[in-house]
């Protein structure tokens, strides 16, 4: 079978990357008779550039000009078997892509099943900056991946996944391909927390999802087999500059070496100075900011960040390279970077206890679980905090 995208790539010099060729081809498959202007609007390309790509795809035999643009039989086969769109629910795909429907209503069955799964996930470990996003947030991230044209037939990576985005991606794919037994998308999770890896692997097996879990300490370079393999990645790193840089660097190492690969970065809303430092890291790693979605992520019990965070969609450029390539020896998590000790008072005996890295208990969750060492009470009030 002719590899149309590779063939056209050699004929048209594109600053946007080869993904736009695929997007234009898929749009022609989904909407037979689409006009050149609509193709340009769909791919965010100037009309002359969209027209040039269209003409090369016609020459290659993938498209035909017939009351608009349509796929040939060969073009349809390429999209279905090579790109992985065979058996897709076209109506649902178009609705979700266009944002024309209430996705929570349209995907109510997926949301219900996801709720059941996430209710059983392991308790977060705040010492490594884990937090629980809501069920809606987890699925919203998967839909964003679809709208960024990086879900169908793609290799997707989750750099850390205490939010179970991998399961949301898998369930959305299962809903989009109701009759396809082996859709081509594959999802990989790398995480240091074996509790979540075991849970994700078990849930994926039960649901019949294509998810692979790898126990990875991101402080060390990725195993060679994980480098340059993926089309996009999700990450919700520790909310420190060091955590941001490390997690992005490892994800970039895992991405294919091509322009236009999406990166879905979830991060807390930060001050202007910290945001400037973040943007400086993006520039140093050769990343382009495509969009910033404020309050996109909602969290459970994360008062320190106001229970919400932003989604930053980044894309790779020809200058993209990881900042961290060797072992990482610096402080990483919030508790390491800012060694804060909080004082709590026991409601029953009025005793005061220190919580923090150098306190009597590592976290308030540990204190509540174990209880006051004097009276075994489990209720406390916060008094003060100090940074060591």
SULSULTA-V418965 format. One record per residue. RES is the residue in one small letter. PHI is phi in radians with two decimals (* if undefined). BURIAL is I if it has 9 or more other C-alpha atoms within 8 Angstrom, else O. D_LAST is the distance of its C-alpha to the last C-alpha in whole Angstrom. Layout:
BEGIN
RES|PHI|BURIAL|D_LAST, RES|PHI|BURIAL|D_LAST
END
This chain:
BEGIN
x|*|O|64, x|-1.19|O|63, x|-1.61|O|60, x|-1.04|I|60, x|-1.12|I|56, x|-1.10|O|56, x|-1.17|I|60, x|-1.22|I|59, x|-1.01|I|56, x|-1.32|O|58, x|-1.71|O|61, x|-2.09|I|58, x|-1.46|O|55, x|-2.04|O|52, x|-1.34|O|49, x|-1.39|O|48, x|1.73|I|48, x|-1.26|I|50, x|-1.01|O|49, x|-1.18|I|51, x|-1.14|I|54, x|-1.09|I|53, x|-1.08|I|52, x|-1.17|I|56, x|-1.14|I|58, x|-1.16|I|56, x|-1.07|I|57, x|-1.19|I|60, x|-1.28|I|60, x|-1.29|O|59, x|-2.24|O|61, x|-0.96|I|64, x|1.60|I|66, x|-1.12|I|63, x|-1.47|O|63, x|-1.10|I|62, x|-1.12|O|60, x|-1.19|O|59, x|-1.09|I|58, x|-1.12|I|56, x|-1.15|O|54, x|-1.15|I|53, x|-1.76|I|52, x|1.02|O|50, x|-1.88|I|53, x|-1.06|O|55, x|-0.96|I|59, x|-1.06|O|60, x|-1.23|I|58, x|-1.07|I|58, x|-1.15|I|62, x|-1.13|I|61, x|-1.12|I|59, x|-1.01|I|62, x|-1.10|O|65, x|-1.22|I|64, x|-1.21|I|63, x|-1.18|I|66, x|-1.04|O|68, x|-1.30|I|66, x|1.71|I|68, x|-1.52|I|64, x|-2.18|I|65, x|-2.45|I|69, x|-1.58|O|69, x|-2.66|O|71, x|0.91|O|71, x|1.81|I|67, x|-1.86|I|65, x|-2.37|I|66, x|-1.47|I|65, x|-1.34|I|68, x|-1.06|O|68, x|-1.15|I|66, x|-1.11|I|64, x|-1.08|I|63, x|-1.07|I|63, x|-1.08|I|61, x|-1.17|I|58, x|-1.31|I|59, x|-1.74|I|59, x|-1.50|O|57, x|-1.59|I|54, x|1.59|I|54, x|-1.67|I|55, x|-1.10|I|58, x|1.53|I|58, x|-1.26|I|56, x|-1.35|I|56, x|-1.10|O|57, x|-1.11|O|57, x|-1.14|O|54, x|-0.99|I|52, x|-1.18|I|54, x|-1.11|I|52, x|-1.20|I|49, x|-1.15|O|49, x|-1.46|O|50, x|1.18|O|48, x|-1.47|O|51, x|-2.16|O|51, x|-1.34|O|48, x|-1.12|I|47, x|-1.18|O|45, x|-1.35|O|49, x|-1.12|O|50, x|-1.93|O|48, x|-1.06|I|48, x|-1.18|O|49, x|-1.16|I|46, x|-1.09|I|43, x|-1.14|O|45, x|-1.18|O|44, x|-1.11|I|41, x|-1.07|I|40, x|-1.06|O|41, x|-1.23|I|40, x|-1.18|I|36, x|-1.14|O|36, x|-1.76|O|36, x|-1.18|O|33, x|-1.07|O|31, x|-1.20|O|28, x|-1.22|O|25, x|-1.88|O|22, x|-1.21|O|19, x|-1.17|I|17, x|-1.93|O|19, x|1.04|I|19, x|-1.37|I|22, x|-2.64|I|24, x|-1.81|I|27, x|-1.43|I|30, x|-1.27|I|33, x|-1.05|I|36, x|-1.08|O|38, x|-1.13|I|35, x|-1.04|I|35, x|-1.27|I|39, x|-1.06|O|39, x|-1.13|I|37, x|-1.12|I|40, x|-1.15|I|42, x|-1.07|O|40, x|-1.04|I|41, x|-1.08|I|45, x|-1.20|I|45, x|-1.59|O|43, x|1.03|O|46, x|-2.34|I|44, x|-2.03|I|45, x|-1.19|I|48, x|1.22|I|49, x|-1.84|I|46, x|-1.66|I|43, x|-2.01|I|40, x|-2.07|I|37, x|-1.95|I|34, x|-1.54|I|30, x|1.47|I|29, x|-2.69|I|30, x|-1.26|I|29, x|-1.62|O|31, x|0.99|I|34, x|-1.08|I|35, x|-1.02|I|38, x|-1.22|I|39, x|-1.08|I|40, x|-1.05|I|41, x|-1.12|I|44, x|-1.20|I|45, x|-1.15|I|46, x|-1.09|I|47, x|-1.10|I|49, x|-1.27|O|50, x|-1.29|I|51, x|-2.10|I|54, x|-1.15|I|55, x|-2.06|O|58, x|-1.62|I|57, x|-1.38|O|56, x|-2.36|O|54, x|-1.08|I|52, x|-1.53|O|51, x|-1.15|I|47, x|-2.35|I|45, x|-2.11|I|41, x|-2.13|I|38, x|-2.01|I|35, x|-2.08|I|32, x|-2.70|I|29, x|-1.56|I|27, x|-1.58|O|27, x|-1.18|O|31, x|-1.06|O|31, x|-1.22|I|31, x|-1.07|I|34, x|-1.12|O|36, x|-1.15|I|36, x|-1.10|I|37, x|-1.11|I|40, x|-1.17|O|41, x|-1.15|I|41, x|-1.13|I|43, x|-1.12|O|45, x|-1.14|O|46, x|-1.57|O|47, x|1.25|O|48, x|-1.82|I|46, x|-1.51|I|45, x|-2.20|I|42, x|-2.02|O|41, x|-1.93|I|37, x|-2.26|I|35, x|-1.42|I|32, x|-2.29|O|30, x|-1.67|O|27, x|-1.18|I|26, x|-1.17|O|24, x|-1.82|O|28, x|-1.01|I|31, x|-1.15|I|33, x|-1.00|O|36, x|-0.97|O|39, x|-1.18|O|41, x|-1.72|O|39, x|-1.36|I|39, x|1.01|I|41, x|-2.01|I|42, x|-2.00|I|41, x|-1.57|I|42, x|-2.86|I|39, x|-2.60|I|35, x|-1.86|I|33, x|-2.69|I|29, x|-2.27|I|26, x|-1.33|I|23, x|-0.95|I|20, x|-1.47|I|19, x|-2.17|I|17, x|-1.12|O|19, x|-1.13|I|19, x|-1.12|I|20, x|-1.00|I|23, x|-1.14|I|24, x|-1.15|I|24, x|-1.13|I|26, x|-1.12|I|28, x|-1.08|I|29, x|-1.16|I|30, x|-1.12|I|32, x|-1.08|I|34, x|-1.04|I|35, x|-1.45|I|37, x|-1.33|I|38, x|-1.10|I|42, x|-1.45|O|43, x|-2.66|I|44, x|-1.27|I|44, x|1.52|I|43, x|-1.29|I|41, x|-1.35|I|39, x|-2.20|I|35, x|-1.84|I|34, x|-1.82|I|30, x|-1.65|I|28, x|-2.69|I|25, x|-1.17|I|23, x|-1.20|I|24, x|-2.18|O|22, x|-1.19|O|22, x|-0.99|O|25, x|-1.16|O|22, x|-1.17|O|21, x|-1.08|I|24, x|-1.06|O|26, x|-1.12|I|23, x|-1.05|I|25, x|-1.13|O|28, x|-1.11|O|28, x|-1.15|I|27, x|-1.03|I|30, x|-1.11|I|32, x|-1.09|O|31, x|-1.63|I|32, x|1.23|I|35, x|-1.84|I|35, x|-1.86|I|36, x|-1.49|I|35, x|-1.54|O|38, x|-2.79|O|37, x|-2.15|I|34, x|-1.89|O|34, x|-1.21|O|32, x|0.99|I|31, x|-1.19|I|33, x|-1.71|I|31, x|-2.01|I|30, x|-2.12|I|28, x|-1.79|I|28, x|1.18|O|25, x|-1.98|I|23, x|-1.08|O|22, x|-1.09|O|19, x|-2.00|I|21, x|1.21|O|24, x|1.08|I|26, x|-2.59|I|27, x|-2.65|I|27, x|-1.69|I|29, x|-1.91|I|31, x|-1.91|I|32, x|-1.67|I|35, x|-1.87|I|35, x|-2.34|I|38, x|-1.37|I|39, x|-2.26|I|41, x|-1.21|O|42, x|-1.72|O|39, x|-1.20|I|37, x|-2.77|I|35, x|-1.22|I|32, x|-1.38|I|29, x|-1.93|I|28, x|-2.08|O|31, x|-1.76|O|29, x|-1.11|O|27, x|-1.83|O|23, x|-1.94|O|20, x|-1.42|O|18, x|-1.16|O|15, x|-2.21|I|16, x|-1.52|I|15, x|-0.97|I|13, x|-1.15|I|11, x|-1.51|I|11, x|-1.23|I|10, x|-2.09|O|8, x|-1.36|I|5, x|-1.73|I|6, x|-1.99|I|7, x|-1.89|I|11, x|-1.83|I|13, x|-2.12|I|17, x|-1.98|I|20, x|-1.21|I|23, x|-1.09|I|26, x|-1.52|O|28, x|-1.75|O|27, x|1.18|O|24, x|-1.25|O|22, x|-1.81|O|18, x|-2.29|I|16, x|-1.72|I|12, x|-2.13|I|12, x|2.71|I|10, x|-1.01|I|10, x|-1.93|I|9, x|-1.72|I|11, x|-1.22|O|15, x|-2.32|I|16, x|-1.20|I|14, x|-2.41|I|16, x|-1.14|O|18, x|-1.10|O|21, x|-1.11|I|20, x|-1.10|I|20, x|-1.14|I|23, x|-1.22|O|25, x|-1.44|I|25, x|1.50|I|25, x|-1.05|I|24, x|-1.14|O|24, x|-1.64|O|26, x|-2.09|O|28, x|1.08|O|28, x|-1.29|I|28, x|-2.03|I|26, x|-2.09|I|26, x|-2.44|I|22, x|-2.01|O|21, x|-1.43|O|18, x|-1.90|O|17, x|-2.85|O|13, x|-2.47|O|10, x|-2.52|O|6, x|-1.76|O|4, x|-1.43|O|0
END
